[in-house]
Amino acid sequence: MQAVYYATKAYVTSWSNALWRELKGTGVTVTALIPGAMQTGFANAGGLADTRLFANAVDPMQVARDGYEGMLKGELNVTSGLPG
């Protein structure tokens, strides 16, 4: 039931990484934010609130901060909100 979602996430990550390579040395950076499950209305609306996927959902503000800080550092991929 999530095939298109996961395929799209993989595509955007792959495309971002390829774009990063093409822009290397130009002064333009690309950062792909790869978030885990977040505490938004999505889980409740989709009937997923009681699933293992959303058991450790994180605050979206922290994910946004991690992405922003990673972008400022010029990081290629920033993963945030996944259980350690």
PDB file with SEQRES, HELIX, SHEET and CRYST1 records, atoms N, CA, C and O in Angstrom:
SEQRES   1 A   84  MET GLN ALA VAL TYR TYR ALA THR LYS ALA TYR VAL THR          
SEQRES   2 A   84  SER TRP SER ASN ALA LEU TRP ARG GLU LEU LYS GLY THR          
SEQRES   3 A   84  GLY VAL THR VAL THR ALA LEU ILE PRO GLY ALA MET GLN          
SEQRES   4 A   84  THR GLY PHE ALA ASN ALA GLY GLY LEU ALA ASP THR ARG          
SEQRES   5 A   84  LEU PHE ALA ASN ALA VAL ASP PRO MET GLN VAL ALA ARG          
SEQRES   6 A   84  ASP GLY TYR GLU GLY MET LEU LYS GLY GLU LEU ASN VAL          
SEQRES   7 A   84  THR SER GLY LEU PRO GLY                                      
HELIX    1 AA1 ALA A    3  LEU A   23  1                                  21    
HELIX    2 AA2 PHE A   42  ALA A   45  1                                   4    
HELIX    3 AA3 ARG A   52  PHE A   54  5                                   3    
HELIX    4 AA4 PRO A   60  LYS A   73  1                                  14    
SHEET    1 AA1 2 ALA A  32  PRO A  35  0                                        
SHEET    2 AA1 2 ASN A  77  SER A  80  1                                        
CRYST1    1.000    1.000    1.000  90.00  90.00  90.00 P 1           1          
ATOM      1  N   MET A   1       0.801  -1.196   0.000  1.00  0.00           N  
ATOM      2  CA  MET A   1       0.000   0.000   0.000  1.00  0.00           C  
ATOM      3  C   MET A   1       0.854   1.275   0.000  1.00  0.00           C  
ATOM      4  O   MET A   1       0.317   2.378  -0.103  1.00  0.00           O  
ATOM      5  N   GLN A   2       2.164   1.128   0.114  1.00  0.00           N  
ATOM      6  CA  GLN A   2       3.053   2.285   0.180  1.00  0.00           C  
ATOM      7  C   GLN A   2       4.082   2.302  -0.948  1.00  0.00           C  
ATOM      8  O   GLN A   2       5.030   3.085  -0.907  1.00  0.00           O  
ATOM      9  N   ALA A   3       3.903   1.446  -1.954  1.00  0.00           N  
ATOM     10  CA  ALA A   3       4.912   1.289  -3.000  1.00  0.00           C  
ATOM     11  C   ALA A   3       5.250   2.604  -3.703  1.00  0.00           C  
ATOM     12  O   ALA A   3       6.426   2.913  -3.895  1.00  0.00           O  
ATOM     13  N   VAL A   4       4.253   3.369  -4.082  1.00  0.00           N  
ATOM     14  CA  VAL A   4       4.514   4.627  -4.793  1.00  0.00           C  
ATOM     15  C   VAL A   4       5.210   5.625  -3.874  1.00  0.00           C  
ATOM     16  O   VAL A   4       6.121   6.334  -4.303  1.00  0.00           O  
ATOM     17  N   TYR A   5       4.790   5.684  -2.624  1.00  0.00           N  
ATOM     18  CA  TYR A   5       5.415   6.597  -1.662  1.00  0.00           C  
ATOM     19  C   TYR A   5       6.899   6.282  -1.509  1.00  0.00           C  
ATOM     20  O   TYR A   5       7.743   7.171  -1.626  1.00  0.00           O  
ATOM     21  N   TYR A   6       7.216   5.019  -1.247  1.00  0.00           N  
ATOM     22  CA  TYR A   6       8.617   4.644  -1.039  1.00  0.00           C  
ATOM     23  C   TYR A   6       9.437   4.785  -2.316  1.00  0.00           C  
ATOM     24  O   TYR A   6      10.598   5.191  -2.257  1.00  0.00           O  
ATOM     25  N   ALA A   7       8.867   4.463  -3.449  1.00  0.00           N  
ATOM     26  CA  ALA A   7       9.580   4.629  -4.715  1.00  0.00           C  
ATOM     27  C   ALA A   7       9.865   6.104  -4.983  1.00  0.00           C  
ATOM     28  O   ALA A   7      10.938   6.452  -5.476  1.00  0.00           O  
ATOM     29  N   THR A   8       8.914   6.962  -4.661  1.00  0.00           N  
ATOM     30  CA  THR A   8       9.103   8.402  -4.862  1.00  0.00           C  
ATOM     31  C   THR A   8      10.190   8.943  -3.948  1.00  0.00           C  
ATOM     32  O   THR A   8      11.008   9.765  -4.359  1.00  0.00           O  
ATOM     33  N   LYS A   9      10.191   8.471  -2.695  1.00  0.00           N  
ATOM     34  CA  LYS A   9      11.244   8.888  -1.760  1.00  0.00           C  
ATOM     35  C   LYS A   9      12.619   8.475  -2.276  1.00  0.00           C  
ATOM     36  O   LYS A   9      13.574   9.248  -2.202  1.00  0.00           O  
ATOM     37  N   ALA A  10      12.713   7.264  -2.794  1.00  0.00           N  
ATOM     38  CA  ALA A  10      13.985   6.773  -3.333  1.00  0.00           C  
ATOM     39  C   ALA A  10      14.400   7.589  -4.551  1.00  0.00           C  
ATOM     40  O   ALA A  10      15.577   7.909  -4.715  1.00  0.00           O  
ATOM     41  N   TYR A  11      13.443   7.924  -5.399  1.00  0.00           N  
ATOM     42  CA  TYR A  11      13.736   8.724  -6.590  1.00  0.00           C  
ATOM     43  C   TYR A  11      14.264  10.107  -6.210  1.00  0.00           C  
ATOM     44  O   TYR A  11      15.272  10.561  -6.751  1.00  0.00           O  
ATOM     45  N   VAL A  12      13.581  10.771  -5.282  1.00  0.00           N  
ATOM     46  CA  VAL A  12      13.988  12.125  -4.893  1.00  0.00           C  
ATOM     47  C   VAL A  12      15.382  12.093  -4.275  1.00  0.00           C  
ATOM     48  O   VAL A  12      16.190  12.984  -4.537  1.00  0.00           O  
ATOM     49  N   THR A  13      15.676  11.091  -3.466  1.00  0.00           N  
ATOM     50  CA  THR A  13      17.010  10.968  -2.873  1.00  0.00           C  
ATOM     51  C   THR A  13      18.056  10.737  -3.953  1.00  0.00           C  
ATOM     52  O   THR A  13      19.105  11.382  -3.954  1.00  0.00           O  
ATOM     53  N   SER A  14      17.775   9.822  -4.870  1.00  0.00           N  
ATOM     54  CA  SER A  14      18.714   9.525  -5.951  1.00  0.00           C  
ATOM     55  C   SER A  14      18.922  10.743  -6.845  1.00  0.00           C  
ATOM     56  O   SER A  14      20.052  11.057  -7.219  1.00  0.00           O  
ATOM     57  N   TRP A  15      17.851  11.417  -7.183  1.00  0.00           N  
ATOM     58  CA  TRP A  15      17.942  12.601  -8.029  1.00  0.00           C  
ATOM     59  C   TRP A  15      18.728  13.707  -7.333  1.00  0.00           C  
ATOM     60  O   TRP A  15      19.554  14.367  -7.963  1.00  0.00           O  
ATOM     61  N   SER A  16      18.482  13.915  -6.044  1.00  0.00           N  
ATOM     62  CA  SER A  16      19.212  14.923  -5.287  1.00  0.00           C  
ATOM     63  C   SER A  16      20.707  14.619  -5.276  1.00  0.00           C  
ATOM     64  O   SER A  16      21.534  15.519  -5.431  1.00  0.00           O  
ATOM     65  N   ASN A  17      21.046  13.345  -5.090  1.00  0.00           N  
ATOM     66  CA  ASN A  17      22.457  12.947  -5.079  1.00  0.00           C  
ATOM     67  C   ASN A  17      23.102  13.168  -6.451  1.00  0.00           C  
ATOM     68  O   ASN A  17      24.247  13.613  -6.526  1.00  0.00           O  
ATOM     69  N   ALA A  18      22.390  12.869  -7.518  1.00  0.00           N  
ATOM     70  CA  ALA A  18      22.916  13.084  -8.868  1.00  0.00           C  
ATOM     71  C   ALA A  18      23.075  14.576  -9.152  1.00  0.00           C  
ATOM     72  O   ALA A  18      24.068  14.997  -9.746  1.00  0.00           O  
ATOM     73  N   LEU A  19      22.098  15.370  -8.726  1.00  0.00           N  
ATOM     74  CA  LEU A  19      22.166  16.816  -8.907  1.00  0.00           C  
ATOM     75  C   LEU A  19      23.348  17.394  -8.135  1.00  0.00           C  
ATOM     76  O   LEU A  19      24.050  18.274  -8.633  1.00  0.00           O  
ATOM     77  N   TRP A  20      23.566  16.898  -6.920  1.00  0.00           N  
ATOM     78  CA  TRP A  20      24.706  17.328  -6.106  1.00  0.00           C  
ATOM     79  C   TRP A  20      26.007  17.104  -6.872  1.00  0.00           C  
ATOM     80  O   TRP A  20      26.885  17.966  -6.886  1.00  0.00           O  
ATOM     81  N   ARG A  21      26.122  15.939  -7.505  1.00  0.00           N  
ATOM     82  CA  ARG A  21      27.334  15.606  -8.255  1.00  0.00           C  
ATOM     83  C   ARG A  21      27.507  16.544  -9.447  1.00  0.00           C  
ATOM     84  O   ARG A  21      28.615  17.013  -9.710  1.00  0.00           O  
ATOM     85  N   GLU A  22      26.440  16.815 -10.155  1.00  0.00           N  
ATOM     86  CA  GLU A  22      26.521  17.693 -11.323  1.00  0.00           C  
ATOM     87  C   GLU A  22      26.874  19.129 -10.937  1.00  0.00           C  
ATOM     88  O   GLU A  22      27.515  19.839 -11.711  1.00  0.00           O  
ATOM     89  N   LEU A  23      26.463  19.554  -9.758  1.00  0.00           N  
ATOM     90  CA  LEU A  23      26.704  20.927  -9.321  1.00  0.00           C  
ATOM     91  C   LEU A  23      27.996  21.092  -8.519  1.00  0.00           C  
ATOM     92  O   LEU A  23      28.361  22.211  -8.159  1.00  0.00           O  
ATOM     93  N   LYS A  24      28.685  19.994  -8.239  1.00  0.00           N  
ATOM     94  CA  LYS A  24      29.906  20.036  -7.434  1.00  0.00           C  
ATOM     95  C   LYS A  24      30.907  21.016  -8.055  1.00  0.00           C  
ATOM     96  O   LYS A  24      31.186  20.974  -9.253  1.00  0.00           O  
ATOM     97  N   GLY A  25      31.430  21.887  -7.213  1.00  0.00           N  
ATOM     98  CA  GLY A  25      32.408  22.859  -7.662  1.00  0.00           C  
ATOM     99  C   GLY A  25      31.816  24.161  -8.166  1.00  0.00           C  
ATOM    100  O   GLY A  25      32.559  25.072  -8.530  1.00  0.00           O  
ATOM    101  N   THR A  26      30.495  24.270  -8.195  1.00  0.00           N  
ATOM    102  CA  THR A  26      29.855  25.492  -8.696  1.00  0.00           C  
ATOM    103  C   THR A  26      29.505  26.463  -7.573  1.00  0.00           C  
ATOM    104  O   THR A  26      29.142  27.610  -7.834  1.00  0.00           O  
ATOM    105  N   GLY A  27      29.613  26.012  -6.336  1.00  0.00           N  
ATOM    106  CA  GLY A  27      29.197  26.845  -5.205  1.00  0.00           C  
ATOM    107  C   GLY A  27      27.750  26.622  -4.804  1.00  0.00           C  
ATOM    108  O   GLY A  27      27.292  27.167  -3.800  1.00  0.00           O  
ATOM    109  N   VAL A  28      27.031  25.829  -5.577  1.00  0.00           N  
ATOM    110  CA  VAL A  28      25.643  25.492  -5.265  1.00  0.00           C  
ATOM    111  C   VAL A  28      25.643  24.136  -4.565  1.00  0.00           C  
ATOM    112  O   VAL A  28      26.284  23.194  -5.031  1.00  0.00           O  
ATOM    113  N   THR A  29      24.933  24.037  -3.460  1.00  0.00           N  
ATOM    114  CA  THR A  29      24.862  22.766  -2.746  1.00  0.00           C  
ATOM    115  C   THR A  29      23.457  22.181  -2.831  1.00  0.00           C  
ATOM    116  O   THR A  29      22.483  22.892  -3.079  1.00  0.00           O  
ATOM    117  N   VAL A  30      23.376  20.887  -2.623  1.00  0.00           N  
ATOM    118  CA  VAL A  30      22.102  20.169  -2.594  1.00  0.00           C  
ATOM    119  C   VAL A  30      22.107  19.319  -1.325  1.00  0.00           C  
ATOM    120  O   VAL A  30      23.077  18.617  -1.040  1.00  0.00           O  
ATOM    121  N   THR A  31      21.042  19.389  -0.589  1.00  0.00           N  
ATOM    122  CA  THR A  31      20.889  18.567   0.607  1.00  0.00           C  
ATOM    123  C   THR A  31      19.553  17.846   0.532  1.00  0.00           C  
ATOM    124  O   THR A  31      18.510  18.477   0.361  1.00  0.00           O  
ATOM    125  N   ALA A  32      19.584  16.533   0.658  1.00  0.00           N  
ATOM    126  CA  ALA A  32      18.356  15.734   0.688  1.00  0.00           C  
ATOM    127  C   ALA A  32      18.029  15.412   2.144  1.00  0.00           C  
ATOM    128  O   ALA A  32      18.848  14.828   2.855  1.00  0.00           O  
ATOM    129  N   LEU A  33      16.846  15.789   2.579  1.00  0.00           N  
ATOM    130  CA  LEU A  33      16.391  15.475   3.935  1.00  0.00           C  
ATOM    131  C   LEU A  33      15.630  14.166   3.878  1.00  0.00           C  
ATOM    132  O   LEU A  33      14.665  14.028   3.126  1.00  0.00           O  
ATOM    133  N   ILE A  34      16.070  13.202   4.680  1.00  0.00           N  
ATOM    134  CA  ILE A  34      15.471  11.869   4.692  1.00  0.00           C  
ATOM    135  C   ILE A  34      14.890  11.639   6.095  1.00  0.00           C  
ATOM    136  O   ILE A  34      15.576  11.142   6.987  1.00  0.00           O  
ATOM    137  N   PRO A  35      13.621  12.007   6.271  1.00  0.00           N  
ATOM    138  CA  PRO A  35      13.028  11.918   7.608  1.00  0.00           C  
ATOM    139  C   PRO A  35      12.418  10.548   7.896  1.00  0.00           C  
ATOM    140  O   PRO A  35      12.022   9.805   6.998  1.00  0.00           O  
ATOM    141  N   GLY A  36      12.363  10.257   9.176  1.00  0.00           N  
ATOM    142  CA  GLY A  36      11.608   9.092   9.623  1.00  0.00           C  
ATOM    143  C   GLY A  36      10.170   9.514   9.877  1.00  0.00           C  
ATOM    144  O   GLY A  36       9.729  10.564   9.410  1.00  0.00           O  
ATOM    145  N   ALA A  37       9.451   8.701  10.611  1.00  0.00           N  
ATOM    146  CA  ALA A  37       8.056   9.008  10.933  1.00  0.00           C  
ATOM    147  C   ALA A  37       7.999  10.233  11.837  1.00  0.00           C  
ATOM    148  O   ALA A  37       8.768  10.364  12.790  1.00  0.00           O  
ATOM    149  N   MET A  38       7.072  11.120  11.513  1.00  0.00           N  
ATOM    150  CA  MET A  38       6.940  12.347  12.292  1.00  0.00           C  
ATOM    151  C   MET A  38       5.543  12.474  12.888  1.00  0.00           C  
ATOM    152  O   MET A  38       4.586  11.870  12.405  1.00  0.00           O  
ATOM    153  N   GLN A  39       5.450  13.265  13.939  1.00  0.00           N  
ATOM    154  CA  GLN A  39       4.192  13.506  14.640  1.00  0.00           C  
ATOM    155  C   GLN A  39       3.396  14.589  13.913  1.00  0.00           C  
ATOM    156  O   GLN A  39       3.368  15.747  14.329  1.00  0.00           O  
ATOM    157  N   THR A  40       2.765  14.194  12.845  1.00  0.00           N  
ATOM    158  CA  THR A  40       1.875  15.092  12.113  1.00  0.00           C  
ATOM    159  C   THR A  40       0.494  14.455  12.154  1.00  0.00           C  
ATOM    160  O   THR A  40       0.310  13.459  12.853  1.00  0.00           O  
ATOM    161  N   GLY A  41      -0.454  14.978  11.451  1.00  0.00           N  
ATOM    162  CA  GLY A  41      -1.786  14.382  11.414  1.00  0.00           C  
ATOM    163  C   GLY A  41      -1.878  13.177  10.491  1.00  0.00           C  
ATOM    164  O   GLY A  41      -2.919  12.524  10.422  1.00  0.00           O  
ATOM    165  N   PHE A  42      -0.793  12.880   9.778  1.00  0.00           N  
ATOM    166  CA  PHE A  42      -0.814  11.808   8.779  1.00  0.00           C  
ATOM    167  C   PHE A  42      -1.149  10.445   9.380  1.00  0.00           C  
ATOM    168  O   PHE A  42      -1.988   9.726   8.837  1.00  0.00           O  
ATOM    169  N   ALA A  43      -0.512  10.079  10.483  1.00  0.00           N  
ATOM    170  CA  ALA A  43      -0.717   8.756  11.075  1.00  0.00           C  
ATOM    171  C   ALA A  43      -2.171   8.553  11.495  1.00  0.00           C  
ATOM    172  O   ALA A  43      -2.757   7.501  11.239  1.00  0.00           O  
ATOM    173  N   ASN A  44      -2.740   9.551  12.132  1.00  0.00           N  
ATOM    174  CA  ASN A  44      -4.142   9.442  12.554  1.00  0.00           C  
ATOM    175  C   ASN A  44      -5.083   9.385  11.362  1.00  0.00           C  
ATOM    176  O   ASN A  44      -6.004   8.569  11.332  1.00  0.00           O  
ATOM    177  N   ALA A  45      -4.855  10.244  10.388  1.00  0.00           N  
ATOM    178  CA  ALA A  45      -5.729  10.294   9.213  1.00  0.00           C  
ATOM    179  C   ALA A  45      -5.658   9.005   8.410  1.00  0.00           C  
ATOM    180  O   ALA A  45      -6.647   8.583   7.810  1.00  0.00           O  
ATOM    181  N   GLY A  46      -4.501   8.389   8.399  1.00  0.00           N  
ATOM    182  CA  GLY A  46      -4.310   7.167   7.628  1.00  0.00           C  
ATOM    183  C   GLY A  46      -4.572   5.896   8.415  1.00  0.00           C  
ATOM    184  O   GLY A  46      -4.404   4.797   7.887  1.00  0.00           O  
ATOM    185  N   GLY A  47      -4.983   6.031   9.677  1.00  0.00           N  
ATOM    186  CA  GLY A  47      -5.227   4.850  10.502  1.00  0.00           C  
ATOM    187  C   GLY A  47      -3.949   4.104  10.858  1.00  0.00           C  
ATOM    188  O   GLY A  47      -3.963   2.887  11.044  1.00  0.00           O  
ATOM    189  N   LEU A  48      -2.849   4.837  10.953  1.00  0.00           N  
ATOM    190  CA  LEU A  48      -1.543   4.211  11.212  1.00  0.00           C  
ATOM    191  C   LEU A  48      -0.982   4.538  12.589  1.00  0.00           C  
ATOM    192  O   LEU A  48       0.141   4.146  12.905  1.00  0.00           O  
ATOM    193  N   ALA A  49      -1.736   5.240  13.399  1.00  0.00           N  
ATOM    194  CA  ALA A  49      -1.228   5.714  14.687  1.00  0.00           C  
ATOM    195  C   ALA A  49      -0.762   4.587  15.600  1.00  0.00           C  
ATOM    196  O   ALA A  49       0.156   4.788  16.396  1.00  0.00           O  
ATOM    197  N   ASP A  50      -1.362   3.425  15.508  1.00  0.00           N  
ATOM    198  CA  ASP A  50      -1.003   2.313  16.391  1.00  0.00           C  
ATOM    199  C   ASP A  50      -0.045   1.322  15.753  1.00  0.00           C  
ATOM    200  O   ASP A  50       0.076   0.193  16.228  1.00  0.00           O  
ATOM    201  N   THR A  51       0.639   1.721  14.684  1.00  0.00           N  
ATOM    202  CA  THR A  51       1.578   0.816  14.022  1.00  0.00           C  
ATOM    203  C   THR A  51       2.988   1.010  14.567  1.00  0.00           C  
ATOM    204  O   THR A  51       3.299   2.035  15.173  1.00  0.00           O  
ATOM    205  N   ARG A  52       3.829   0.015  14.343  1.00  0.00           N  
ATOM    206  CA  ARG A  52       5.230   0.104  14.784  1.00  0.00           C  
ATOM    207  C   ARG A  52       5.955   1.253  14.091  1.00  0.00           C  
ATOM    208  O   ARG A  52       6.848   1.869  14.674  1.00  0.00           O  
ATOM    209  N   LEU A  53       5.575   1.539  12.857  1.00  0.00           N  
ATOM    210  CA  LEU A  53       6.220   2.613  12.106  1.00  0.00           C  
ATOM    211  C   LEU A  53       6.116   3.949  12.837  1.00  0.00           C  
ATOM    212  O   LEU A  53       7.070   4.727  12.842  1.00  0.00           O  
ATOM    213  N   PHE A  54       4.975   4.219  13.447  1.00  0.00           N  
ATOM    214  CA  PHE A  54       4.767   5.502  14.105  1.00  0.00           C  
ATOM    215  C   PHE A  54       4.929   5.438  15.622  1.00  0.00           C  
ATOM    216  O   PHE A  54       4.639   6.417  16.311  1.00  0.00           O  
ATOM    217  N   ALA A  55       5.380   4.317  16.149  1.00  0.00           N  
ATOM    218  CA  ALA A  55       5.564   4.168  17.591  1.00  0.00           C  
ATOM    219  C   ALA A  55       6.602   5.149  18.130  1.00  0.00           C  
ATOM    220  O   ALA A  55       6.497   5.593  19.274  1.00  0.00           O  
ATOM    221  N   ASN A  56       7.593   5.487  17.327  1.00  0.00           N  
ATOM    222  CA  ASN A  56       8.664   6.390  17.759  1.00  0.00           C  
ATOM    223  C   ASN A  56       8.675   7.674  16.934  1.00  0.00           C  
ATOM    224  O   ASN A  56       9.732   8.264  16.714  1.00  0.00           O  
ATOM    225  N   ALA A  57       7.506   8.104  16.481  1.00  0.00           N  
ATOM    226  CA  ALA A  57       7.421   9.310  15.657  1.00  0.00           C  
ATOM    227  C   ALA A  57       8.010  10.504  16.415  1.00  0.00           C  
ATOM    228  O   ALA A  57       7.872  10.623  17.633  1.00  0.00           O  
ATOM    229  N   VAL A  58       8.660  11.369  15.667  1.00  0.00           N  
ATOM    230  CA  VAL A  58       9.371  12.497  16.278  1.00  0.00           C  
ATOM    231  C   VAL A  58       8.712  13.823  15.917  1.00  0.00           C  
ATOM    232  O   VAL A  58       7.873  13.897  15.018  1.00  0.00           O  
ATOM    233  N   ASP A  59       9.105  14.851  16.628  1.00  0.00           N  
ATOM    234  CA  ASP A  59       8.619  16.211  16.409  1.00  0.00           C  
ATOM    235  C   ASP A  59       9.146  16.729  15.067  1.00  0.00           C  
ATOM    236  O   ASP A  59      10.356  16.720  14.846  1.00  0.00           O  
ATOM    237  N   PRO A  60       8.273  17.175  14.176  1.00  0.00           N  
ATOM    238  CA  PRO A  60       8.716  17.666  12.872  1.00  0.00           C  
ATOM    239  C   PRO A  60       9.662  18.865  12.960  1.00  0.00           C  
ATOM    240  O   PRO A  60      10.489  19.062  12.070  1.00  0.00           O  
ATOM    241  N   MET A  61       9.552  19.662  14.013  1.00  0.00           N  
ATOM    242  CA  MET A  61      10.449  20.810  14.164  1.00  0.00           C  
ATOM    243  C   MET A  61      11.900  20.351  14.304  1.00  0.00           C  
ATOM    244  O   MET A  61      12.808  20.999  13.783  1.00  0.00           O  
ATOM    245  N   GLN A  62      12.124  19.240  15.003  1.00  0.00           N  
ATOM    246  CA  GLN A  62      13.489  18.730  15.154  1.00  0.00           C  
ATOM    247  C   GLN A  62      14.025  18.240  13.813  1.00  0.00           C  
ATOM    248  O   GLN A  62      15.192  18.459  13.487  1.00  0.00           O  
ATOM    249  N   VAL A  63      13.183  17.587  13.050  1.00  0.00           N  
ATOM    250  CA  VAL A  63      13.591  17.118  11.719  1.00  0.00           C  
ATOM    251  C   VAL A  63      13.929  18.319  10.833  1.00  0.00           C  
ATOM    252  O   VAL A  63      14.924  18.297  10.107  1.00  0.00           O  
ATOM    253  N   ALA A  64      13.112  19.353  10.891  1.00  0.00           N  
ATOM    254  CA  ALA A  64      13.374  20.560  10.102  1.00  0.00           C  
ATOM    255  C   ALA A  64      14.684  21.214  10.524  1.00  0.00           C  
ATOM    256  O   ALA A  64      15.469  21.645   9.680  1.00  0.00           O  
ATOM    257  N   ARG A  65      14.920  21.287  11.840  1.00  0.00           N  
ATOM    258  CA  ARG A  65      16.180  21.862  12.335  1.00  0.00           C  
ATOM    259  C   ARG A  65      17.377  21.064  11.842  1.00  0.00           C  
ATOM    260  O   ARG A  65      18.369  21.633  11.387  1.00  0.00           O  
ATOM    261  N   ASP A  66      17.276  19.738  11.937  1.00  0.00           N  
ATOM    262  CA  ASP A  66      18.372  18.878  11.480  1.00  0.00           C  
ATOM    263  C   ASP A  66      18.652  19.098   9.993  1.00  0.00           C  
ATOM    264  O   ASP A  66      19.808  19.177   9.577  1.00  0.00           O  
ATOM    265  N   GLY A  67      17.588  19.194   9.201  1.00  0.00           N  
ATOM    266  CA  GLY A  67      17.751  19.424   7.771  1.00  0.00           C  
ATOM    267  C   GLY A  67      18.373  20.774   7.479  1.00  0.00           C  
ATOM    268  O   GLY A  67      19.251  20.892   6.624  1.00  0.00           O  
ATOM    269  N   TYR A  68      17.920  21.781   8.184  1.00  0.00           N  
ATOM    270  CA  TYR A  68      18.444  23.141   7.982  1.00  0.00           C  
ATOM    271  C   TYR A  68      19.920  23.214   8.360  1.00  0.00           C  
ATOM    272  O   TYR A  68      20.730  23.772   7.620  1.00  0.00           O  
ATOM    273  N   GLU A  69      20.262  22.648   9.511  1.00  0.00           N  
ATOM    274  CA  GLU A  69      21.652  22.655   9.952  1.00  0.00           C  
ATOM    275  C   GLU A  69      22.535  21.866   8.988  1.00  0.00           C  
ATOM    276  O   GLU A  69      23.654  22.281   8.686  1.00  0.00           O  
ATOM    277  N   GLY A  70      22.031  20.726   8.504  1.00  0.00           N  
ATOM    278  CA  GLY A  70      22.785  19.945   7.530  1.00  0.00           C  
ATOM    279  C   GLY A  70      23.002  20.710   6.244  1.00  0.00           C  
ATOM    280  O   GLY A  70      24.081  20.650   5.654  1.00  0.00           O  
ATOM    281  N   MET A  71      21.978  21.433   5.802  1.00  0.00           N  
ATOM    282  CA  MET A  71      22.091  22.241   4.590  1.00  0.00           C  
ATOM    283  C   MET A  71      23.153  23.321   4.766  1.00  0.00           C  
ATOM    284  O   MET A  71      23.969  23.544   3.871  1.00  0.00           O  
ATOM    285  N   LEU A  72      23.146  23.996   5.922  1.00  0.00           N  
ATOM    286  CA  LEU A  72      24.135  25.043   6.169  1.00  0.00           C  
ATOM    287  C   LEU A  72      25.558  24.490   6.179  1.00  0.00           C  
ATOM    288  O   LEU A  72      26.504  25.194   5.825  1.00  0.00           O  
ATOM    289  N   LYS A  73      25.706  23.230   6.584  1.00  0.00           N  
ATOM    290  CA  LYS A  73      27.028  22.582   6.605  1.00  0.00           C  
ATOM    291  C   LYS A  73      27.402  22.010   5.239  1.00  0.00           C  
ATOM    292  O   LYS A  73      28.529  21.558   5.037  1.00  0.00           O  
ATOM    293  N   GLY A  74      26.461  22.031   4.314  1.00  0.00           N  
ATOM    294  CA  GLY A  74      26.727  21.484   2.980  1.00  0.00           C  
ATOM    295  C   GLY A  74      26.642  19.970   2.910  1.00  0.00           C  
ATOM    296  O   GLY A  74      27.202  19.353   2.004  1.00  0.00           O  
ATOM    297  N   GLU A  75      25.939  19.368   3.872  1.00  0.00           N  
ATOM    298  CA  GLU A  75      25.787  17.909   3.871  1.00  0.00           C  
ATOM    299  C   GLU A  75      24.924  17.455   2.703  1.00  0.00           C  
ATOM    300  O   GLU A  75      23.966  18.135   2.334  1.00  0.00           O  
ATOM    301  N   LEU A  76      25.258  16.316   2.124  1.00  0.00           N  
ATOM    302  CA  LEU A  76      24.502  15.785   1.000  1.00  0.00           C  
ATOM    303  C   LEU A  76      23.181  15.184   1.460  1.00  0.00           C  
ATOM    304  O   LEU A  76      22.120  15.598   0.993  1.00  0.00           O  
ATOM    305  N   ASN A  77      23.230  14.219   2.363  1.00  0.00           N  
ATOM    306  CA  ASN A  77      22.039  13.552   2.882  1.00  0.00           C  
ATOM    307  C   ASN A  77      21.950  13.772   4.386  1.00  0.00           C  
ATOM    308  O   ASN A  77      22.925  13.570   5.110  1.00  0.00           O  
ATOM    309  N   VAL A  78      20.787  14.182   4.847  1.00  0.00           N  
ATOM    310  CA  VAL A  78      20.544  14.350   6.279  1.00  0.00           C  
ATOM    311  C   VAL A  78      19.410  13.406   6.657  1.00  0.00           C  
ATOM    312  O   VAL A  78      18.285  13.550   6.180  1.00  0.00           O  
ATOM    313  N   THR A  79      19.714  12.448   7.509  1.00  0.00           N  
ATOM    314  CA  THR A  79      18.696  11.525   8.015  1.00  0.00           C  
ATOM    315  C   THR A  79      18.332  11.967   9.409  1.00  0.00           C  
ATOM    316  O   THR A  79      19.209  12.179  10.246  1.00  0.00           O  
ATOM    317  N   SER A  80      17.049  12.109   9.668  1.00  0.00           N  
ATOM    318  CA  SER A  80      16.597  12.604  10.973  1.00  0.00           C  
ATOM    319  C   SER A  80      15.298  11.909  11.353  1.00  0.00           C  
ATOM    320  O   SER A  80      14.455  11.605  10.508  1.00  0.00           O  
ATOM    321  N   GLY A  81      15.167  11.671  12.649  1.00  0.00           N  
ATOM    322  CA  GLY A  81      13.909  11.138  13.154  1.00  0.00           C  
ATOM    323  C   GLY A  81      13.798   9.626  13.083  1.00  0.00           C  
ATOM    324  O   GLY A  81      12.699   9.081  13.184  1.00  0.00           O  
ATOM    325  N   LEU A  82      14.906   8.950  12.913  1.00  0.00           N  
ATOM    326  CA  LEU A  82      14.880   7.479  12.924  1.00  0.00           C  
ATOM    327  C   LEU A  82      15.392   6.987  14.255  1.00  0.00           C  
ATOM    328  O   LEU A  82      16.353   7.539  14.791  1.00  0.00           O  
ATOM    329  N   PRO A  83      14.765   5.951  14.803  1.00  0.00           N  
ATOM    330  CA  PRO A  83      15.263   5.427  16.093  1.00  0.00           C  
ATOM    331  C   PRO A  83      16.675   4.889  15.940  1.00  0.00           C  
ATOM    332  O   PRO A  83      17.019   4.269  14.933  1.00  0.00           O  
ATOM    333  N   GLY A  84      17.489   5.139  16.965  1.00  0.00           N  
ATOM    334  CA  GLY A  84      18.899   4.729  16.946  1.00  0.00           C  
ATOM    335  C   GLY A  84      19.042   3.311  17.177  1.00  0.00           C  
ATOM    336  O   GLY A  84      20.161   2.799  17.194  1.00  0.00           O  
TER     337      GLY A  84                                                      
END                                                                             
